Amino acid sequence: VGKTERDHAFAAAVMKRVAGGVAELRVLTEPGQRSHYEGAAHVRLLPRLDDAQLLQEYQSADLLFMPMLDCTANNAVLEAMACGTPVLVNRVGGIPEYVDGACNVVMPDKRVDEWVEALGALGRERGSLEARRPIVRAWAERFDWHLMARPYRALFSQLLGRGPADVDAQT
């Protein structure tokens, strides 16, 4: 999903090496990124999706496969986890701060062979991925905006010289 800071060239290189029946990558991105996937047999390029269709993609996916160039907080990763979909992502930028390696797969770096192996193992253990879904969802709930907004509002109020009571009165 997406184009900014996604490593489509690496994702395509992995998919070109994945054996048949292990994984199908469903790619939703801009036309300029699609050329990376030419010749990859297990890739389906999706048209532009509305919000309901995107939600369905997240909910029906076994895994969000998201090699990144860099990131702070990635909405696609957070959205997938909010749907209970485990993610396979590399350790870059803010990923270690909000992707729990206990219920997701955080790769230390981007080596094609290791990612092909990881996808193969996950493809053989789809039951394990399914079992992770409620754990991934519970983890993602920690980042619900209703929970995250309160400390930020308190911080900004403090910086502006207003006390916590002022924040609570406005909630």
ZASE-394856 format. One line per field, with one value per residue (C-alpha): x, y, z. Coordinates in steps of 0.05 Angstrom, whole numbers. Layout:
<sites>
u c(X | ...)
v c(Y | ...)
w c(Z | ...)
</sites>
This chain:
<sites>
u c(0 | 26 | 87 | 123 | 182 | 160 | 216 | 178 | 242 | 261 | 189 | 190 | 258 | 231 | 168 | 207 | 243 | 183 | 160 | 91 | 36 | 74 | 48 | 10 | 27 | -31 | -1 | -37 | 8 | 18 | 30 | 103 | 117 | 83 | 140 | 181 | 134 | 141 | 158 | 136 | 88 | 57 | 38 | -30 | -33 | -96 | -135 | -149 | -192 | -243 | -240 | -287 | -248 | -182 | -210 | -231 | -161 | -131 | -181 | -175 | -99 | -58 | -1 | 20 | 86 | 118 | 192 | 208 | 262 | 248 | 190 | 168 | 97 | 68 | -7 | -12 | 25 | -19 | -83 | -64 | -49 | -115 | -149 | -111 | -67 | 4 | 60 | 127 | 170 | 243 | 273 | 279 | 260 | 204 | 183 | 212 | 172 | 104 | 110 | 115 | 161 | 125 | 63 | 91 | 156 | 208 | 267 | 334 | 351 | 334 | 366 | 325 | 341 | 320 | 254 | 240 | 253 | 209 | 151 | 160 | 157 | 96 | 63 | 71 | 44 | -19 | -51 | 2 | -14 | -88 | -72 | -34 | -92 | -125 | -56 | -38 | -106 | -97 | -27 | -53 | -108 | -52 | -45 | -119 | -122 | -170 | -116 | -58 | -90 | -97 | -22 | -8 | -62 | -34 | 36 | 14 | -28 | 32 | 75 | 23 | 19 | -49 | -58 | -84 | -152 | -160 | -147 | -198 | -251 | -243 | -245)
v c(0 | 69 | 98 | 144 | 110 | 41 | 0 | -27 | -48 | -92 | -119 | -138 | -171 | -214 | -232 | -252 | -305 | -331 | -400 | -410 | -421 | -388 | -317 | -270 | -197 | -149 | -81 | -15 | 42 | 97 | 80 | 102 | 47 | -9 | -21 | -53 | -113 | -130 | -203 | -220 | -278 | -274 | -201 | -170 | -95 | -66 | -6 | 55 | 33 | 71 | 69 | 9 | -31 | -14 | -36 | -102 | -112 | -102 | -148 | -204 | -203 | -256 | -207 | -136 | -143 | -74 | -65 | 8 | 57 | 99 | 120 | 154 | 129 | 93 | 96 | 32 | -7 | 23 | 11 | -62 | -75 | -40 | -92 | -148 | -161 | -178 | -141 | -161 | -99 | -80 | -46 | 26 | 95 | 92 | 20 | -9 | 41 | 18 | -51 | -106 | -161 | -211 | -211 | -183 | -197 | -142 | -159 | -130 | -107 | -120 | -182 | -214 | -286 | -274 | -242 | -299 | -348 | -308 | -307 | -381 | -397 | -352 | -382 | -451 | -428 | -390 | -416 | -380 | -315 | -325 | -337 | -271 | -229 | -214 | -200 | -152 | -118 | -110 | -82 | -32 | -8 | 23 | 75 | 93 | 168 | 176 | 148 | 184 | 253 | 264 | 265 | 309 | 358 | 360 | 372 | 428 | 460 | 458 | 490 | 544 | 557 | 525 | 471 | 400 | 422 | 467 | 408 | 363 | 417 | 420 | 345)
w c(0 | -18 | -52 | -2 | 31 | 7 | -24 | -84 | -119 | -60 | -53 | -127 | -120 | -63 | -100 | -162 | -119 | -80 | -101 | -130 | -79 | -22 | -28 | -73 | -65 | -77 | -92 | -86 | -108 | -159 | -233 | -228 | -178 | -216 | -265 | -210 | -211 | -285 | -291 | -220 | -227 | -158 | -158 | -171 | -183 | -154 | -181 | -137 | -79 | -38 | 38 | 44 | -7 | 27 | 94 | 61 | 34 | 103 | 137 | 86 | 81 | 118 | 125 | 106 | 69 | 74 | 61 | 76 | 56 | 118 | 161 | 223 | 235 | 174 | 167 | 126 | 180 | 235 | 194 | 180 | 253 | 273 | 229 | 265 | 204 | 223 | 187 | 157 | 157 | 164 | 224 | 201 | 228 | 280 | 264 | 329 | 369 | 346 | 314 | 366 | 342 | 387 | 342 | 277 | 240 | 242 | 198 | 219 | 148 | 76 | 48 | -7 | 13 | 86 | 65 | 16 | 73 | 121 | 71 | 59 | 133 | 143 | 82 | 112 | 179 | 160 | 224 | 263 | 227 | 242 | 316 | 318 | 294 | 362 | 392 | 336 | 343 | 418 | 408 | 356 | 404 | 446 | 390 | 387 | 376 | 435 | 481 | 447 | 444 | 519 | 536 | 475 | 496 | 566 | 539 | 493 | 548 | 594 | 541 | 530 | 605 | 617 | 670 | 663 | 690 | 630 | 584 | 621 | 617 | 541 | 530)
</sites>
